[in-house]
Amino acid sequence: MDILGLGGSALDTIKVVDHLPIRDGFCSVRSTQRMLGGSGTNVLVQAQRLGARTASISKVADDADSELIVTSLKEIGVDTRGVVTQSGGYQAPHCLIYVDGDGEKALVLDSDGGKALPKMSAEEADLDLIDEASILYVDLTPADLSMTAVRRAKAAGKLVVFNMQEDFDTVLAKGVDREFLYEFLKYVDVFAPCQEGIGPFSGSYDIGRQIVFIRKYFQGSIVLTRGSAGVTAVDELDQRNDMPAFHVDVRDTTGAGDAFIGAFMTEYLLRDQALDASLRFASACAALTCTAFGALTSPNRSVVENFLLSAQHEEHR
């Protein structure tokens, strides 16, 4: 396989509302969709749609929603040998997503107390799959297993991509601290944090200062995502590339960052494309994902190439 992803699978319920819910307020639901989700899964789906061979290490419950998750992965072509089914009355990982008319969203992770799945352990995970992969993708879901996996991957000479597209409090809530992250980065080749997430970690929201801070602990490629402002990347030789985001009619931003990193891995690491071309291609995937509801709207290669061709024509008019 090309990419082995260690991360979360989930079932998303997307509710399009007249406005995002506020404290003590009401909102009206205009439509509802249920589909495969979970950040780690979304990344693999995008890479798979671009021609990469992917596999997932994740955990689901023994219920109908989990069966839908696994069936959806198989239909897309993601290898599910590493998906573990946990019996015992647990519920499938589930995320409730509210989306308004401007594409703004609010996400609610439904853990439902005692029905939440226990974290996958190293004993449960089929880490032998690492030997079959070229790239290991991780997002600290879960953190301890991710550390075990990246150490094994690095010892086996595999590329490791660490995606940290969450605010810093959410990262810390995974049971890690700064020392854990410093140690973790020793086994990583591509580090992709979001600017908001790295802000409290670095003590600055200035891009240049954030990059200088990361360089103290990490010598690989940095891909610093900046939401609607685009992305700033720095390669191993400290060559910087700033790529603006494409402007599209946004319906839902769910999964845009996942589509970006899935596409970036495929172009930059698998197809050996130049950094600027890879960033542009991945940015197009993220933009196109925003034009419909749900993360499963990530595009295939022909759609992206047509979009980029049209964008190039517009830029030269």
C-alpha positions in Angstrom: 0.0 0.0 0.0 1.0 3.6 -0.3 -0.5 5.3 2.8 -1.4 3.6 6.1 -3.5 5.9 8.2 -3.7 5.6 12.0 -6.7 7.8 13.0 -10.4 8.0 13.6 -13.3 6.7 11.6 -16.7 8.1 12.4 -20.2 8.5 11.1 -21.1 12.1 10.4 -24.7 13.5 10.7 -24.7 16.8 8.8 -27.6 19.2 9.6 -28.0 22.2 7.4 -29.5 25.0 9.6 -30.8 28.5 9.0 -28.1 29.7 11.5 -25.7 28.1 13.9 -27.2 27.3 17.3 -26.4 29.7 20.1 -26.8 29.5 23.8 -30.5 29.5 24.8 -31.5 30.1 21.2 -33.2 28.1 18.5 -32.3 27.1 14.9 -34.2 25.3 12.2 -32.9 22.2 10.4 -33.4 22.5 6.6 -31.9 19.1 5.6 -30.0 16.1 7.2 -27.4 13.8 5.7 -25.5 10.9 7.2 -22.1 9.8 5.8 -18.7 8.4 6.5 -16.5 10.8 8.4 -13.7 11.1 10.9 -10.6 13.1 10.2 -8.2 10.2 9.6 -10.7 8.5 7.3 -11.3 11.7 5.3 -7.6 12.0 4.6 -7.4 8.4 3.3 -10.6 8.8 1.2 -9.0 11.9 -0.6 -5.8 10.1 -1.2 -7.6 7.0 -2.5 -9.6 9.1 -4.9 -6.4 10.5 -6.3 -5.0 7.1 -7.1 -3.2 6.2 -3.9 -3.6 2.8 -2.3 -4.6 3.3 1.3 -5.4 1.4 4.5 -6.8 2.3 7.9 -6.0 1.3 11.4 -8.9 2.4 13.5 -11.6 1.1 15.8 -15.4 0.8 15.4 -18.2 -0.7 17.5 -20.3 -3.8 16.9 -23.4 -1.9 15.7 -25.2 -0.9 12.5 -23.6 2.5 12.2 -20.1 0.9 12.5 -21.1 -1.6 9.8 -22.0 1.4 7.6 -18.6 2.9 8.3 -16.7 -0.2 7.3 -18.9 -0.8 4.2 -18.3 2.7 3.0 -14.5 2.4 3.4 -14.5 -0.8 1.4 -16.7 0.7 -1.4 -14.2 3.6 -1.7 -11.3 1.1 -1.9 -9.7 1.7 1.5 -8.1 -1.5 2.9 -9.9 -2.3 6.2 -7.7 -5.2 7.5 -6.6 -2.8 10.3 -10.1 -1.8 11.4 -10.9 -3.4 14.8 -14.5 -4.1 15.9 -15.1 -3.7 19.6 -18.0 -5.6 21.1 -19.7 -4.9 24.4 -22.5 -2.4 23.7 -20.4 0.5 22.6 -21.7 2.9 19.9 -20.0 3.9 16.6 -17.9 7.1 16.8 -20.3 9.8 15.8 -20.1 13.5 15.0 -23.0 15.9 14.7 -22.2 18.8 12.4 -24.3 21.9 12.0 -23.7 24.0 8.9 -25.3 27.4 8.1 -25.9 29.1 4.8 -22.4 30.6 4.7 -20.7 27.3 5.2 -19.8 28.0 8.8 -20.0 25.0 11.0 -20.2 23.7 14.6 -19.2 20.2 15.4 -20.4 18.1 18.4 -18.6 14.8 19.1 -21.2 12.4 20.5 -19.4 10.1 23.1 -22.6 9.3 25.1 -20.9 8.6 28.3 -20.2 4.9 28.9 -21.0 4.0 25.3 -17.9 5.6 23.9 -15.3 3.3 22.4 -12.2 2.7 24.5 -9.0 3.9 22.8 -7.2 1.3 20.6 -4.2 -0.2 22.2 -1.0 -1.4 20.7 -2.0 -5.0 21.4 -5.2 -4.5 19.3 -3.6 -2.6 16.4 -2.2 -4.5 13.5 1.1 -2.6 13.3 2.5 -5.2 11.0 0.7 -3.3 8.3 3.4 -0.6 8.6 5.8 -2.9 6.9 3.5 -2.9 3.8 3.2 0.9 3.6 5.4 3.7 2.1 3.9 6.4 4.4 2.4 6.3 7.9 -0.2 9.1 8.5 -1.0 9.9 12.2 -3.0 12.6 14.0 -2.6 11.4 17.6 -5.8 9.4 17.6 -4.9 7.8 20.0 -1.7 9.4 21.2 0.1 6.5 22.9 -0.5 4.1 20.0 0.6 6.8 17.6 4.0 7.1 19.4 4.5 3.4 19.2 3.5 3.4 15.5 5.8 6.3 14.5 8.8 4.7 16.2 8.2 1.5 14.4 7.7 3.2 11.1 10.9 5.2 11.4 12.9 2.1 12.3 11.5 0.5 9.2 12.5 3.4 7.0 9.0 4.7 6.3 7.9 8.3 5.8 5.8 9.7 8.6 3.3 12.5 8.3 1.9 14.1 11.4 -1.3 16.2 10.9 -2.2 18.5 13.8 -5.3 20.4 12.6 -6.9 21.1 16.0 -6.7 23.8 18.6 -4.0 23.3 21.2 -6.4 22.6 24.1 -7.9 19.7 22.0 -4.4 18.3 21.4 -3.6 18.5 25.1 -6.9 16.8 25.9 -5.6 13.7 24.1 -3.3 13.1 27.0 -0.1 14.6 25.7 2.1 17.5 26.9 4.8 19.5 25.3 7.6 17.0 26.0 5.5 14.3 24.3 5.2 16.5 21.2 8.9 17.3 21.2 9.7 13.6 21.3 7.0 12.7 18.8 8.5 15.1 16.2 11.8 13.2 16.2 10.1 10.5 14.2 8.2 12.7 11.7 9.1 13.7 8.1 6.2 16.1 7.4 4.5 18.1 10.2 1.2 19.8 9.2 -0.1 21.9 12.0 -2.8 24.6 11.7 -1.8 28.1 12.6 -4.4 28.4 15.3 -3.3 25.1 16.9 0.4 26.0 16.9 -0.2 29.5 18.3 -0.4 28.6 22.0 2.3 26.0 21.5 4.7 28.5 20.1 3.5 31.6 22.0 2.9 33.5 18.7 0.4 33.8 15.9 3.0 35.3 13.5 3.8 32.9 10.7 7.5 33.6 10.7 7.9 33.2 14.4 5.9 30.0 14.4 8.2 28.5 11.8 11.3 29.5 13.8 9.8 27.9 16.9 9.0 24.6 15.0 12.5 24.5 13.6 13.9 24.3 17.1 12.4 20.8 17.4 11.8 19.6 13.9 14.0 19.5 10.8 11.6 18.0 8.2 9.0 19.7 5.9 6.6 22.1 7.6 3.1 22.6 6.1 1.4 25.3 8.2 -2.3 25.6 7.2 -4.0 29.0 7.6 -7.6 28.4 6.8 -9.1 30.8 4.2 -5.7 32.6 4.1 -4.1 29.5 2.5 -1.0 27.6 3.5 2.7 28.3 4.2 5.2 25.5 3.6 8.9 25.2 4.3 10.9 22.3 3.0 14.0 20.6 4.6 16.2 23.3 3.1 14.1 26.1 4.6 12.8 27.2 1.2 9.4 28.9 1.9 6.3 28.8 -0.2 3.2 30.8 0.5 0.1 29.5 -1.4 -3.2 31.4 -1.2 -6.5 29.6 -0.9 -8.8 29.4 -3.9 -12.0 31.4 -3.7 -15.1 29.2 -4.2 -18.7 29.4 -3.2 -18.5 27.7 0.2 -21.3 25.4 1.3 -19.5 23.4 4.0 -15.9 23.5 5.1 -16.1 20.0 6.8 -13.1 17.9 5.6 -11.3 20.6 3.7 -8.2 20.3 5.8 -8.3 16.6 5.5 -8.7 16.7 1.8 -5.7 19.1 1.7 -3.3 16.8 3.5 -4.5 13.7 1.7 -3.8 15.3 -1.6 -0.5 16.8 -0.5 0.8 13.4 0.6 -0.2 11.9 -2.8 1.3 14.6 -4.9 4.5 15.5 -2.9 5.5 12.2 -1.4 4.1 9.6 -3.8 4.2 11.3 -7.2 7.3 13.4 -6.3 5.8 16.6 -7.6 7.4 20.0 -6.8 6.4 21.6 -3.5 4.6 24.6 -5.1 2.7 22.3 -7.5 1.7 20.0 -4.7 0.5 22.8 -2.5 -1.6 24.2 -5.4 -3.1 20.8 -6.2 -3.9 20.1 -2.5 -5.4 23.6 -2.1 -7.7 22.9 -5.1 -8.8 19.7 -3.4 -9.6 21.6 -0.2 -11.5 24.3 -2.1 -13.6 21.8 -4.0 -14.5 19.9 -0.9 -16.0 23.1 0.4 -18.5 23.4 -2.5 -20.8 20.6 -1.2 -21.9 19.2 2.1 -19.8 16.6 3.9 -16.2 15.5 3.8 -17.0 12.7 1.3 -17.3 15.3 -1.4 -13.5 15.4 -1.8 -12.7 15.3 -5.6 -11.1 12.9 -7.9 -8.1 13.8 -10.1 -9.9 14.7 -13.3 -12.2 17.1 -11.3 -9.2 18.8 -9.7 -7.3 19.1 -13.0 -10.3 20.7 -14.7 -10.6 23.1 -11.8 -6.9 24.1 -12.0 -7.1 24.6 -15.7 -10.1 26.9 -15.4 -8.3 28.8 -12.5 -5.2 29.2 -14.7 -7.3 30.7 -17.5 -8.9 33.1 -15.1 -5.5 34.2 -13.7 -4.2 35.0 -17.2 -7.2 36.9 -18.4 
